[in-house]
Amino acid sequence: MKWSTLERIKGHDARENAIEGAGQQMTSAGEFSADHSLGYHSGEITKAEALACKACGKKIQLHKTSVASACPKFQGTRFRKSH
């Protein structure tokens, strides 16, 4: 089955909305907080903020709640909060 561009966009928006909603629910339930003292790993949901790769120091700016991906420089998977 071939998907139309509109169908692909709608699917992408639905996934983004689901991630955003999950992050908000986790925050309100106390399972996720802005003070993530041990750092972050790729694959975790994080809110909009700046992160720095613990391996190489590359800074990554997340503009909305999303799933953290591996560092684009060296594929590092551990991050700390950055300013």
N, CA, C and O atoms as a GROMACS GRO file, in nm:
protein
  332
    1MET      N    1   0.085  -0.117   0.000
    1MET     CA    2   0.000   0.000   0.000
    1MET      C    3   0.089   0.124   0.000
    1MET      O    4   0.182   0.134   0.081
    2LYS      N    5   0.062   0.215  -0.088
    2LYS     CA    6   0.139   0.339  -0.095
    2LYS      C    7   0.063   0.448  -0.020
    2LYS      O    8  -0.056   0.471  -0.044
    3TRP      N    9   0.134   0.517   0.070
    3TRP     CA   10   0.074   0.622   0.151
    3TRP      C   11   0.087   0.756   0.079
    3TRP      O   12   0.191   0.786   0.021
    4SER      N   13  -0.018   0.836   0.085
    4SER     CA   14  -0.011   0.970   0.029
    4SER      C   15   0.068   1.059   0.123
    4SER      O   16   0.086   1.026   0.240
    5THR      N   17   0.115   1.171   0.073
    5THR     CA   18   0.189   1.266   0.156
    5THR      C   19   0.105   1.311   0.274
    5THR      O   20   0.156   1.320   0.386
    6LEU      N   21  -0.021   1.340   0.252
    6LEU     CA   22  -0.110   1.385   0.359
    6LEU      C   23  -0.126   1.276   0.466
    6LEU      O   24  -0.126   1.307   0.585
    7GLU      N   25  -0.138   1.150   0.425
    7GLU     CA   26  -0.149   1.041   0.522
    7GLU      C   27  -0.021   1.027   0.604
    7GLU      O   28  -0.028   1.001   0.725
    8ARG      N   29   0.095   1.044   0.541
    8ARG     CA   30   0.223   1.038   0.614
    8ARG      C   31   0.233   1.152   0.713
    8ARG      O   32   0.279   1.131   0.826
    9ILE      N   33   0.193   1.273   0.674
    9ILE     CA   34   0.198   1.390   0.763
    9ILE      C   35   0.105   1.369   0.881
    9ILE      O   36   0.143   1.395   0.995
   10LYS      N   37  -0.016   1.321   0.855
   10LYS     CA   38  -0.111   1.297   0.964
   10LYS      C   39  -0.057   1.193   1.061
   10LYS      O   40  -0.074   1.208   1.182
   11GLY      N   41   0.006   1.088   1.012
   11GLY     CA   42   0.064   0.985   1.098
   11GLY      C   43   0.177   1.041   1.182
   11GLY      O   44   0.189   1.009   1.300
   12HIS      N   45   0.261   1.125   1.122
   12HIS     CA   46   0.372   1.189   1.195
   12HIS      C   47   0.318   1.280   1.304
   12HIS      O   48   0.369   1.278   1.416
   13ASP      N   49   0.216   1.360   1.273
   13ASP     CA   50   0.156   1.448   1.373
   13ASP      C   51   0.095   1.368   1.488
   13ASP      O   52   0.106   1.407   1.604
   14ALA      N   53   0.031   1.257   1.456
   14ALA     CA   54  -0.030   1.174   1.560
   14ALA      C   55   0.077   1.118   1.653
   14ALA      O   56   0.056   1.114   1.774
   15ARG      N   57   0.190   1.074   1.598
   15ARG     CA   58   0.299   1.022   1.682
   15ARG      C   59   0.355   1.132   1.771
   15ARG      O   60   0.379   1.110   1.889
   16GLU      N   61   0.376   1.252   1.715
   16GLU     CA   62   0.428   1.364   1.794
   16GLU      C   63   0.331   1.400   1.906
   16GLU      O   64   0.374   1.425   2.018
   17ASN      N   65   0.202   1.403   1.876
   17ASN     CA   66   0.101   1.434   1.978
   17ASN      C   67   0.100   1.327   2.087
   17ASN      O   68   0.082   1.359   2.205
   18ALA      N   69   0.118   1.201   2.049
   18ALA     CA   70   0.119   1.093   2.149
   18ALA      C   71   0.240   1.108   2.241
   18ALA      O   72   0.227   1.089   2.362
   19ILE      N   73   0.357   1.141   2.187
   19ILE     CA   74   0.478   1.159   2.268
   19ILE      C   75   0.459   1.278   2.362
   19ILE      O   76   0.491   1.269   2.481
   20GLU      N   77   0.407   1.388   2.310
   20GLU     CA   78   0.383   1.507   2.392
   20GLU      C   79   0.286   1.474   2.506
   20GLU      O   80   0.310   1.512   2.621
   21GLY      N   81   0.178   1.405   2.475
   21GLY     CA   82   0.079   1.368   2.577
   21GLY      C   83   0.137   1.275   2.682
   21GLY      O   84   0.109   1.290   2.800
   22ALA      N   85   0.218   1.179   2.639
   22ALA     CA   86   0.280   1.086   2.735
   22ALA      C   87   0.373   1.161   2.829
   22ALA      O   88   0.375   1.134   2.949
   23GLY      N   89   0.450   1.254   2.776
   23GLY     CA   90   0.540   1.334   2.859
   23GLY      C   91   0.464   1.416   2.962
   23GLY      O   92   0.505   1.424   3.078
   24GLN      N   93   0.354   1.476   2.921
   24GLN     CA   94   0.273   1.555   3.014
   24GLN      C   95   0.211   1.467   3.122
   24GLN      O   96   0.206   1.507   3.238
   25GLN      N   97   0.164   1.348   3.086
   25GLN     CA   98   0.105   1.258   3.184
   25GLN      C   99   0.210   1.209   3.283
   25GLN      O  100   0.184   1.200   3.402
   26MET      N  101   0.330   1.177   3.234
   26MET     CA  102   0.436   1.130   3.322
   26MET      C  103   0.480   1.241   3.418
   26MET      O  104   0.508   1.214   3.534
   27THR      N  105   0.484   1.365   3.370
   27THR     CA  106   0.522   1.477   3.455
   27THR      C  107   0.418   1.496   3.564
   27THR      O  108   0.453   1.511   3.682
   28SER      N  109   0.291   1.497   3.527
   28SER     CA  110   0.186   1.519   3.627
   28SER      C  111   0.175   1.403   3.725
   28SER      O  112   0.131   1.423   3.838
   29ALA      N  113   0.214   1.284   3.685
   29ALA     CA  114   0.209   1.167   3.774
   29ALA      C  115   0.334   1.158   3.863
   29ALA      O  116   0.342   1.072   3.951
   30GLY      N  117   0.431   1.247   3.839
   30GLY     CA  118   0.553   1.246   3.920
   30GLY      C  119   0.656   1.146   3.873
   30GLY      O  120   0.755   1.124   3.943
   31GLU      N  121   0.636   1.083   3.758
   31GLU     CA  122   0.730   0.984   3.706
   31GLU      C  123   0.840   1.047   3.623
   31GLU      O  124   0.937   0.980   3.586
   32PHE      N  125   0.826   1.173   3.594
   32PHE     CA  126   0.920   1.242   3.507
   32PHE      C  127   0.927   1.384   3.556
   32PHE      O  128   0.824   1.447   3.579
   33SER      N  129   1.046   1.435   3.574
   33SER     CA  130   1.058   1.572   3.622
   33SER      C  131   1.164   1.646   3.545
   33SER      O  132   1.247   1.586   3.476
   34ALA      N  133   1.162   1.777   3.557
   34ALA     CA  134   1.262   1.860   3.489
   34ALA      C  135   1.401   1.838   3.548
   34ALA      O  136   1.501   1.858   3.479
   35ASP      N  137   1.409   1.797   3.675
   35ASP     CA  138   1.538   1.774   3.739
   35ASP      C  139   1.573   1.626   3.727
   35ASP      O  140   1.547   1.548   3.819
   36HIS      N  141   1.628   1.589   3.619
   36HIS     CA  142   1.666   1.452   3.590
   36HIS      C  143   1.813   1.438   3.628
   36HIS      O  144   1.900   1.437   3.542
   37SER      N  145   1.840   1.428   3.760
   37SER     CA  146   1.975   1.443   3.814
   37SER      C  147   2.076   1.340   3.763
   37SER      O  148   2.195   1.369   3.762
   38LEU      N  149   2.033   1.223   3.721
   38LEU     CA  150   2.127   1.123   3.673
   38LEU      C  151   2.155   1.136   3.524
   38LEU      O  152   2.236   1.060   3.470
   39GLY      N  153   2.091   1.228   3.458
   39GLY     CA  154   2.111   1.247   3.316
   39GLY      C  155   2.004   1.176   3.234
   39GLY      O  156   1.905   1.126   3.288
   40TYR      N  157   2.025   1.174   3.106
   40TYR     CA  158   1.930   1.117   3.012
   40TYR      C  159   2.001   1.014   2.924
   40TYR      O  160   2.123   1.019   2.907
   41HIS      N  161   1.924   0.923   2.870
   41HIS     CA  162   1.973   0.826   2.774
   41HIS      C  163   1.891   0.837   2.647
   41HIS      O  164   1.774   0.875   2.651
   42SER      N  165   1.952   0.804   2.533
   42SER     CA  166   1.875   0.805   2.410
   42SER      C  167   1.759   0.707   2.425
   42SER      O  168   1.774   0.602   2.489
   43GLY      N  169   1.646   0.739   2.367
   43GLY     CA  170   1.527   0.658   2.377
   43GLY      C  171   1.432   0.702   2.487
   43GLY      O  172   1.317   0.658   2.491
   44GLU      N  173   1.479   0.789   2.577
   44GLU     CA  174   1.392   0.839   2.684
   44GLU      C  175   1.316   0.962   2.636
   44GLU      O  176   1.362   1.036   2.549
   45ILE      N  177   1.200   0.984   2.694
   45ILE     CA  178   1.122   1.103   2.664
   45ILE      C  179   1.176   1.216   2.750
   45ILE      O  180   1.191   1.202   2.871
   46THR      N  181   1.204   1.328   2.687
   46THR     CA  182   1.252   1.445   2.760
   46THR      C  183   1.177   1.569   2.713
   46THR      O  184   1.130   1.576   2.600
   47LYS      N  185   1.166   1.666   2.801
   47LYS     CA  186   1.097   1.790   2.765
   47LYS      C  187   1.190   1.880   2.685
   47LYS      O  188   1.308   1.850   2.669
   48ALA      N  189   1.137   1.991   2.637
   48ALA     CA  190   1.216   2.086   2.559
   48ALA      C  191   1.325   2.145   2.648
   48ALA      O  192   1.296   2.211   2.748
   49GLU      N  193   1.451   2.122   2.611
   49GLU     CA  194   1.564   2.178   2.682
   49GLU      C  195   1.692   2.148   2.605
   49GLU      O  196   1.690   2.079   2.503
   50ALA      N  197   1.803   2.201   2.654
   50ALA     CA  198   1.932   2.175   2.592
   50ALA      C  199   1.999   2.059   2.664
   50ALA      O  200   2.002   2.054   2.787
   51LEU      N  201   2.053   1.965   2.587
   51LEU     CA  202   2.126   1.852   2.641
   51LEU      C  203   2.266   1.852   2.582
   51LEU      O  204   2.289   1.905   2.473
   52ALA      N  205   2.361   1.793   2.655
   52ALA     CA  206   2.497   1.779   2.605
   52ALA      C  207   2.536   1.632   2.615
   52ALA      O  208   2.510   1.567   2.716
   53CYS      N  209   2.598   1.581   2.509
   53CYS     CA  210   2.643   1.443   2.507
   53CYS      C  211   2.754   1.426   2.611
   53CYS      O  212   2.848   1.506   2.614
   54LYS      N  213   2.744   1.325   2.695
   54LYS     CA  214   2.847   1.302   2.796
   54LYS      C  215   2.977   1.252   2.735
   54LYS      O  216   3.083   1.267   2.795
   55ALA      N  217   2.971   1.192   2.616
   55ALA     CA  218   3.091   1.139   2.552
   55ALA      C  219   3.173   1.247   2.481
   55ALA      O  220   3.296   1.250   2.493
   56CYS      N  221   3.106   1.335   2.407
   56CYS     CA  222   3.181   1.432   2.327
   56CYS      C  223   3.150   1.578   2.358
   56CYS      O  224   3.222   1.668   2.314
   57GLY      N  225   3.043   1.603   2.436
   57GLY     CA  226   3.008   1.739   2.474
   57GLY      C  227   2.921   1.813   2.374
   57GLY      O  228   2.884   1.928   2.399
   58LYS      N  229   2.886   1.751   2.261
   58LYS     CA  230   2.802   1.819   2.161
   58LYS      C  231   2.669   1.856   2.223
   58LYS      O  232   2.604   1.773   2.287
   59LYS      N  233   2.629   1.981   2.204
   59LYS     CA  234   2.501   2.031   2.258
   59LYS      C  235   2.389   2.008   2.157
   59LYS      O  236   2.406   2.028   2.037
   60ILE      N  237   2.276   1.965   2.211
   60ILE     CA  238   2.157   1.937   2.130
   60ILE      C  239   2.042   2.013   2.193
   60ILE      O  240   2.017   1.998   2.312
   61GLN      N  241   1.972   2.092   2.115
   61GLN     CA  242   1.857   2.169   2.164
   61GLN      C  243   1.728   2.100   2.122
   61GLN      O  244   1.702   2.085   2.003
   62LEU      N  245   1.649   2.057   2.219
   62LEU     CA  246   1.517   2.000   2.192
   62LEU      C  247   1.415   2.112   2.208
   62LEU      O  248   1.413   2.180   2.311
   63HIS      N  249   1.332   2.132   2.108
   63HIS     CA  250   1.237   2.244   2.108
   63HIS      C  251   1.100   2.207   2.162
   63HIS      O  252   1.015   2.294   2.183
   64LYS      N  253   1.077   2.077   2.184
   64LYS     CA  254   0.951   2.032   2.241
   64LYS      C  255   0.972   1.894   2.304
   64LYS      O  256   1.076   1.832   2.282
   65THR      N  257   0.876   1.848   2.380
   65THR     CA  258   0.886   1.716   2.439
   65THR      C  259   0.903   1.614   2.328
   65THR      O  260   0.824   1.610   2.233
   66SER      N  261   1.006   1.531   2.340
   66SER     CA  262   1.034   1.433   2.236
   66SER      C  263   1.118   1.320   2.292
   66SER      O  264   1.161   1.324   2.407
   67VAL      N  265   1.143   1.221   2.209
   67VAL     CA  266   1.229   1.110   2.246
   67VAL      C  267   1.372   1.149   2.209
   67VAL      O  268   1.400   1.184   2.095
   68ALA      N  269   1.462   1.142   2.308
   68ALA     CA  270   1.602   1.176   2.283
   68ALA      C  271   1.664   1.071   2.191
   68ALA      O  272   1.651   0.951   2.216
   69SER      N  273   1.730   1.115   2.086
   69SER     CA  274   1.797   1.022   1.996
   69SER      C  275   1.947   1.024   2.026
   69SER      O  276   1.994   1.107   2.102
   70ALA      N  277   2.019   0.933   1.966
   70ALA     CA  278   2.164   0.925   1.987
   70ALA      C  279   2.231   1.053   1.937
   70ALA      O  280   2.179   1.121   1.849
   71CYS      N  281   2.346   1.084   1.994
   71CYS     CA  282   2.422   1.202   1.954
   71CYS      C  283   2.457   1.193   1.805
   71CYS      O  284   2.506   1.091   1.760
   72PRO      N  285   2.431   1.300   1.730
   72PRO     CA  286   2.459   1.296   1.587
   72PRO      C  287   2.609   1.294   1.554
   72PRO      O  288   2.647   1.258   1.443
   73LYS      N  289   2.692   1.332   1.649
   73LYS     CA  290   2.837   1.338   1.622
   73LYS      C  291   2.902   1.200   1.628
   73LYS      O  292   2.966   1.156   1.532
   74PHE      N  293   2.886   1.130   1.743
   74PHE     CA  294   2.951   1.000   1.760
   74PHE      C  295   2.857   0.891   1.810
   74PHE      O  296   2.901   0.786   1.856
   75GLN      N  297   2.726   0.916   1.800
   75GLN     CA  298   2.623   0.819   1.841
   75GLN      C  299   2.624   0.789   1.990
   75GLN      O  300   2.586   0.680   2.032
   76GLY      N  301   2.668   0.887   2.072
   76GLY     CA  302   2.662   0.871   2.217
   76GLY      C  303   2.518   0.857   2.263
   76GLY      O  304   2.427   0.909   2.199
   77THR      N  305   2.498   0.786   2.372
   77THR     CA  306   2.362   0.760   2.419
   77THR      C  307   2.333   0.818   2.557
   77THR      O  308   2.223   0.801   2.609
   78ARG      N  309   2.431   0.885   2.618
   78ARG     CA  310   2.412   0.944   2.751
   78ARG      C  311   2.428   1.095   2.742
   78ARG      O  312   2.521   1.146   2.679
   79PHE      N  313   2.335   1.166   2.808
   79PHE     CA  314   2.332   1.311   2.802
   79PHE      C  315   2.317   1.372   2.940
   79PHE      O  316   2.268   1.307   3.032
   80ARG      N  317   2.359   1.496   2.954
   80ARG     CA  318   2.335   1.573   3.074
   80ARG      C  319   2.265   1.702   3.033
   80ARG      O  320   2.271   1.742   2.916
   81LYS      N  321   2.200   1.766   3.128
   81LYS     CA  322   2.134   1.893   3.102
   81LYS      C  323   2.241   1.998   3.070
   81LYS      O  324   2.346   2.000   3.134
   82SER      N  325   2.216   2.082   2.974
   82SER     CA  326   2.311   2.186   2.934
   82SER      C  327   2.242   2.322   2.940
   82SER      O  328   2.119   2.330   2.940
   83HIS      N  329   2.320   2.426   2.944
   83HIS     CA  330   2.262   2.562   2.949
   83HIS      C  331   2.306   2.643   2.832
   83HIS      O  332   2.267   2.759   2.819
   0.00000   0.00000   0.00000
